[in-house]
């Protein structure tokens, strides 16, 4: 069985529309490349009780959980407090984290910077030679800063730490037919390849095709067969391309 | 009290990273403009049981709920079935919806198109002169197609139907100081204006500033006061602009 994952995106700024969320797609693609199945994503406000209840449930139901946001030094950064609350432990200063902050900022290290060394008791502070500023793993929960540039950088570190399972493979067939008229052909391939996950995605903005049909599986041969079987069922003048 | 909202984003393609989710920010901004508070967003796979359980809980806990995706005619479009399952009612053909589909497609209306007229029993089929293709409201749940161009169009229709409360207002101050060093000044304004929601957002990519501090409230005067009080506390050479 593939490992499962969930994510908790934390921040009033996402729910108010001040900022367009940009981290989920990066996380989803990283997990996909590792063969880990992302099952559930929740977006919640900067509220300790809400975050604590949700992260506790997500942690219980999935192999690995990621939080995005709320790990800075200001009053609206409550992720560490919420995680500690969820598991009934105190927030403590991590000596390694504090040392890394002092190393990073030198004489400019302020009280505000050092606040970021406060983590739920029992956390592991994770870093490596490529990513020196650490992130926190607490139980099966990785807490990542929400700023997209930083988030992407941390994902590389996490991918190295999690390691890869067998990746999920995908193929796609693009056609000029609209979804409603493709339905009988899609139903055929779904029935014939029950072990392949088939997805159907219309577009209204791409002038080159109307519907993209995707075939996902761990088995390269099966998705090649399913994709070819479907492509050959599409009328030649409605077929655009396979990839 | 402001009305509350939640959203359920449905689709394997989001969780696998095949598609970057684009509807949430549009929904969030629309709700914000109406004065409705978006409290929670969940992203889940195309699975009837998962969707049914989540939509039921979201519907119970919020004034209004939106689903994005899963309303087309293919096998992976299970939103209508899941909503019906959640409330223990059958899926039925809505005569108005069927009539509008026949009107829209004329002689090209296929069995696949007509499948889209199937809705949970008790649904209202909503359209107006500007948006002729209907969407479904079932209890307090509005179901919107996931294709971004269509989603945006439907939001306008929904906004007209929901009507506006008093909008939440916002001001922002941009500074060159990093968040950790701004913290004492932010703590001051938070303590002085407990009725104003203060947010603090660092950037690593904008060369013109380091931290944006936002002030939100229903009361224009209070956010003007809070914003001015904070701006005047920032050293002049670190202040960038207010807006």
Interface residues (C-beta under 8 A of the other chain):
Chain A: X9 X12 X13 X14 X15 X16 X17 X18 X19 X20 X21 X24 X25 X26 X27 X28 X29 X30 X31 X32 X37 X38 X39 X40 X41 X42 X43 X44 X45 X50 X72 X73 X74 X75 X76 X110 X111 X112 X113 X115 X116 X147 X148 X149 X150 X168 X170 X179 X180 X181 X182 X183 X184 X186 X187 X190 X197 X198 X199 X200 X201 X202 X203 X204 X205 X214 X216
Chain B: X9 X12 X13 X14 X15 X16 X17 X18 X19 X20 X21 X24 X25 X26 X27 X28 X29 X30 X31 X32 X37 X38 X39 X40 X41 X42 X43 X44 X45 X50 X72 X73 X74 X75 X76 X110 X111 X112 X113 X115 X116 X147 X148 X149 X150 X168 X170 X179 X180 X181 X182 X183 X184 X186 X187 X190 X197 X198 X199 X200 X201 X202 X203 X204 X205 X214 X216
